[in-house]
Amino acid sequence: MATFAETAREIARHLLETPLPRRWSHVQAVATKADRISEAVPAEDRDVLVASAWLHDIGYSPDLVDTGFHALDGGRWLRRERLDERIAALVAHHSCAWLEAEERGLGDVLAAEFPREETAVTDALCFSDMTTGPDGQDFKVLDRLAEIRSRYGPEHLVTRFIGRAEPEMVAAVQRTQRRLADSVAQPM
């Protein structure tokens, strides 16, 4: 039987590889990183983390665009397909998406449709996404945020969102780094 992560990889490949090869490169690197850092989350959540990493950007797929907000569109599609509800919510809220939803006038919609969790999994998903560049390269979180601002320009709503989300994104990365350090320090 396939794990959530294996199924998620195939879904993401199908939706992103051909129409959005650059996005597919990013997603592959984010999922690989999530797998590599999975010791930062409880053992029972590791497959959920990696599956969410594979699926976090599927809402960019031209086949799934509805609202134009990829996190919400991806979460909605996962729900329609009756995939795991927690993973759908993690995708819908990944990397402080609730703040971008507010910038888009969709904050109440996102909050009404998907519960937001604040756990080691959400931190590790944010870590994996916000330390991985658009072509899959590794970044420090502040460099990644600068890259996003540069790509979108100073007046874009994504740039405004990044400005609002930066403190929480940096904190999520730092919490994940601490959890990783603690996991190494713990004897097996």
CORQUI-V904843 format. One line per field, one symbol per residue. ss: DSSP state (H for helix, E for strand, L for the rest). A space follows every 10 residues. Layout:
ss=???
//
This chain:
ss=LLLHHHHHHH HHHHHHLLLL HHHHHHHHHH HHHHHHLHHH LLHHHHHHHH HHHHHLLHHH LLLLLLLLLH HHHHHHHHHH LLLLHHHHHH HHHHHHHHHH HHHLLLHHHH HHHLLLLLLH HHHHHHHHHH LELLLLLELL HHHHHHHHHH HHLLLLHHHH HHHHHHHHHH HHHHHHHHHH HHHHHLLL
//
